[in-house]
């Protein structure tokens, strides 16, 4: 489902995604309130959501849609490269964050990756996210749920933080993709988090990763 108040952009995106293999656009909406109502009605697998919209912002709509359709994966597709917007989007349950200058191939790939349960952020924003959380890191390593992670789980988490997907991590560690999925699920359960991005943010904040 596509939610954007710019009609020309929304229609164009809907049309281009419609010709991508394996992707079906089930609806489009022009503001956050309409988008939330439609999502509750059609229960989309993935929602592409603008941040700057009238009536209800994309961040507010993200929270409302996740509440109405918990299974829906949300990708913020926006012109905003503000760290604060990215941070709020992740906190609100977004699984992806793309800038509007992305190519249609990148958007389609993001839809597929996020539908598969993974996370995706524009590379330029990923760097900002890590920088933001390095600055917010606590001065001393704290004891907490993160320290219950096994060495293998920390290894997987470090590779997730580098932006690798499950297949790339499996290849790097010489383990199966299914084993990687299990490790990621265990990491999220132990840290009581909801997405890969939240896990990385938590790990950076708690100094569980060796970042330069």
N, C-alpha and C positions, 0 to 999 in steps of 0.2 A: 504494500500500500504506500502511496506517495502523498505526503502532507506538506504543502508549500503555498504561501499566499501569492506568489508570482505565477499567474496563470500560464504564461508562455513557457516559463521554465518547467512548470509541473507537467503540462501537456507534452512538451518535447521529451522530457525524461520518461514519462509513461509510454510514449510511442517507441522510443529507442530501447527501453527495457523489454517491451512487448515482443521484440524480434530476437531477443537473446534466448538461446536454447535453455530450457529448464526453468525459465522465470515467467510467471504469469502475474500481471498486475490486477489485483482484485478490487481496487478502488482508489480514488484520489479525493483529497479534501483541501480546502483553501484556508483553514485556520485550525487552531488547536482544539477548540471545542467540537467543531464538526469532525475533526480527525479522531477524537476520543470516542465520539458516538458511533462513527463508522467502524472503528476498530472493534468495539464491543459487539457490533452486528456481524461483521464478516470474519473476525478472528484471524487476521493475517499471520503468516509465519514471520515476516520481516516488515518493519515500517521504516521508510525513509522520512526523516522529520527535520524540517527547518527550525532554527532556533528563534530567529526574529520574526514573530508573527503577531497579528492583532488578536484581540479577545483572550487568547491564552498563549503564553510563550511555548516554545518547543520544549523547554526544560519542564514546565508545568504539565504539558501534554504527555511528556515522556513518563512522568510519575503516574499520571492518571491512566494512561494506556497499560502500563505494567500492572497496575492494580486491577484494571478491568480484564486484561488478557495476559496473565502472568507468563504464558508460553511465548508471547510475541518477543522477537528480538528487535532492538531498535538501533538504527544507525542515524546519527545526527549528520545532516548534509547541509553545510552552512558556509557563509562567507567569513564567519568570525574565526580568527586565529587567536582569540584571547584565551590565555591559560585558564582564567576564571570560568569561562563557558565550558571548556573541556572538563575541568574539575567537577563542576556542577552536573554536567551530563553523565559522567561516570558514576557520581554519587547517586544520581537519579535512576540508574539501571541501564544506561545505554551500553551496547556491546560494540559500537563502532563510532568513529568520528572522522568524517571526510570533509575536505574543503571543496567548495563548488567549482574550483578550477580543475578538479579531477576529471579524467577522461571517462567516457561511458564504459570502457572496458574495465577501468578501476572500480567504478560503481558496481557493475555487474559482478565482478570478482568479490567485492566486499559483501554483496548480498549472499553469494554462495558460501563464503567463509563463515559469516555470522549465522546463517541458517544451519550450518554444520556444528554450531555450538562454540565457535572460536571468536576471538575479538580482533578488531582491526582499527588502527588509527593511522591517519596520514603521517608519513615519516617525519615531516617537519614538526607536527604536533607531538609526536612521541618524544622527541628530543626535549621539547618544552615541558612535557609532563614530568620526565625524569629530573630535569633541572629544578622544577618547582618543588618536587618532593625531596630532592637532596637538600634544598635550602630549609625545608620544614623539618628535616630529620632531627631527632632528639640528639643532644650532645653525647649521650652515653647509651650504649647498648642496654636495652631493658630486657627483663625476663618476661615472657608472655607466651601466648599460644604458639607464636612463630617458632619458638625454640624447641617445640615438640616435633618439628619436621625432621625427617630422616635426612641423611647426607644426600641420598638419591633425589629426594623431593626438593631439597635446596638446589641441587644441580638442575633439575627440570625447571624450577622457578627462575633461575638465572637465565636459562635459555628462552623462557617465555618473555622475560624482561627485555631480551634482545630483539623481540619481535618475531621469533621463529614460530611456525605453526607446528602442529603435532607430527606431521610427516618429517619435517626438517629435524625436529628434536629426536625422533626415533632413529633417524639416520646417523645423527651426531653421536648418540649414546649406544648405538648398536642394539636397540631393543625394538619391540614391535610397537606399531602405532596405538594398538589397543592398550598396551602397558602404559604408554604416555598418558592416554585418556584417563586411565585409572589413577595415575599419580596426580594429575591435575585435579581430579574429583576429590581425592584425599586431601590435597592441599587446601582446597576451598572449604571442605568440611571442617578440617582442623582449625582453620583461621576464621571460620564462621562468616565467609564472604560469598558473594553471588556471581562474580565474574572473574575472568583472567586478569582484566585490567585492575580491578580492585585488589587482587592478590599482589600484583606488582607494586601498586601504590603503597600497600600495607608493608610489603617487604622493604621498600626503599625507606619508608618512614621509620621502621624499626631497625634499620641498618642490618638487615639479614643478607643483603647482596653486596658483593664487592664491586662497587661502581667506581670508575675513575674520578 
